[in-house]
Amino acid sequence: MLSEVTNIISSLWVVFSFSFLVALTGAMAPGPLLTYTIIKSVQSGKRGYLMGLWIITGHAILEMVIIIFLLLGLSFVLQNIIVVRTIGIAGGALLIYFGLSVIRNVHKNNIPTYFLDSFNRPDHELQKGAHPPPKTNKGLDNPIIGGIVVSMSNPYWWVWWATIGFAFMIQFDISFSNWPKLLAFFIGHEAGDLAWYLFVSILSFFGLRYLNKKIYYGILVCCGIFMILFGIYMGVSPFYHPQVRY
């Protein structure tokens, strides 16, 4: 009995950990949601350090919806081993590509670091970064709504869920019937997003004075390596674990 409980907890911890790390890797890639978080945090008169929390709340609501749709509308394909292997290869290949891209961009110094010295730069200069901020409107004034809208405006987000995210769900047997894993996957994923964006909003609000460019680049390289290794695992493992249970 004790060993069964231990195995269940261990399995859930693996799902949570991998989900957390994959989400953290994607969150750290510069994009519109990062720019939006920085600007909202800097422009807020008070409690701007909590902007990451509210923005990711909206982001999480949207991701909860897409996970439900994936499980409701596409669950029948999960029993087809050819489809499982195809998605695993596609998701793994894309993950390897993104990992290599991150490392290449760091090597070529192409990663935007405009936010690292935002404390001494006016807002209008901050908005001239490589990823232009969303146009201000009433909807984006609310960080929760903004988290939803800005996430939906990013093509990478859709591609990620159609390939990497879906492949992850297949590989780790994420389904409604296996709700503990579903919960571990969702909480782990959103915790990874929240960890980075709350970190960014705190740094933005207090001036981003303490983050060294080399440290930031080093973190990105580590995440790129993780993406590559996880991509290899994602592409190879369906051929060694052909049975998919639902």
Buried (B, 14 or more C-beta within 10 A) or exposed (E): EEEEEEEEEEBBEBBBEBBBBBBBBBBBBBBBBBBBBBBBBBBBEEEBBBBBBBBBBBBBBBBEEBBEEBBEEBBEBBEEEEBBBBBBBBBBBBBBEBBBBBBEBBEEEEBBBBBBBBBEBEEEEBBEBEBEBBEEEEEBEBBBBBBBBBBEBBEBBBEBBBBBBBBBBBBBBBBEEBEEBBBBBBBBBBBBBBBBBBBBBBBBBEEBEEBEEEEBBEBBBBBBBBBBEBBBBBBBBBEEEEEBEB
